[in-house]
Amino acid sequence: MNGVIVVDKPKGLTSHDVVLKVKRVLGARKVGHLGTLDPIATGVLPLVVNRATKYATVLQQGVKQYVTTLKLGEETDTYDAEGRVLKSVPTDTVTAEDVERVLKGFCGRIKQVPPMFSAVKRNGVPLYKLARRGVVVEREPKEVEVYSVEVLRIDMPFVEFRVDCSRGTYLRTLCHDAGRLLGCGAHLVELKRTRSGRFTLADSVHLRSPKEVFLERLIALEDLLEDAGGREGLDGSSPVAL
């Protein structure tokens, strides 16, 4: 039992929660995830099982795709709907054209400052633990790449858009930064990952599925390595194998 299972992660659970549940259901020795999803997020969460954890670095490569909804007019301390509202500003003067222009302006290589409520570590301590104590520290900007942005729906103050981006892109930060550029503030209210590299929602299983379904939908490690160019030279490691 070596390979990848793609879970359609439900809202409210951490990626760690999903890993523990799947590990228990399968009775697997090792399970890890290929890229964290915040509790507020749903969608594609690929899990590496047993020997596949050794190839996590290879298997987590590729474009990430998200469908995101932001709310204009409010900034929160977490940059999402689970945080405390810090500022409210009317959105009367913001037009659909303004929204399109600002969001599409993120395409290309950009630098993002990780939010305080994130798993990025400072001196070994996750930033979110500092943030919960009211501590704010300087964060180094990180370069990421946004390949495309498509606005799907605008129903003020809500904007739904699809993003193709590189690993490590913070959609919460993108929403926050868009709000700043529009002059009214914004935060993320919904986030669904629809693709992570070669893994899509079409590959996914519901977390409450029985063990038989998980085993049926397991993508064999041999097939994944063949798609990635063969076994030779592939020795990735998983930072989240449990």
Helices and strands as residue ranges (DSSP letters): E 3-9, H 15-26, E 31-33, E 41-49, G 50-55, H 56-59, E 64-72, E 74-76, E 85-88, H 96-104, E 108-112, E 121-122, E 125-126, H 127-132, E 142-155, E 158-165, H 171-182, E 186-196, E 199-200, G 201-203, E 205-206, H 211-217, E 219-220, H 221-227
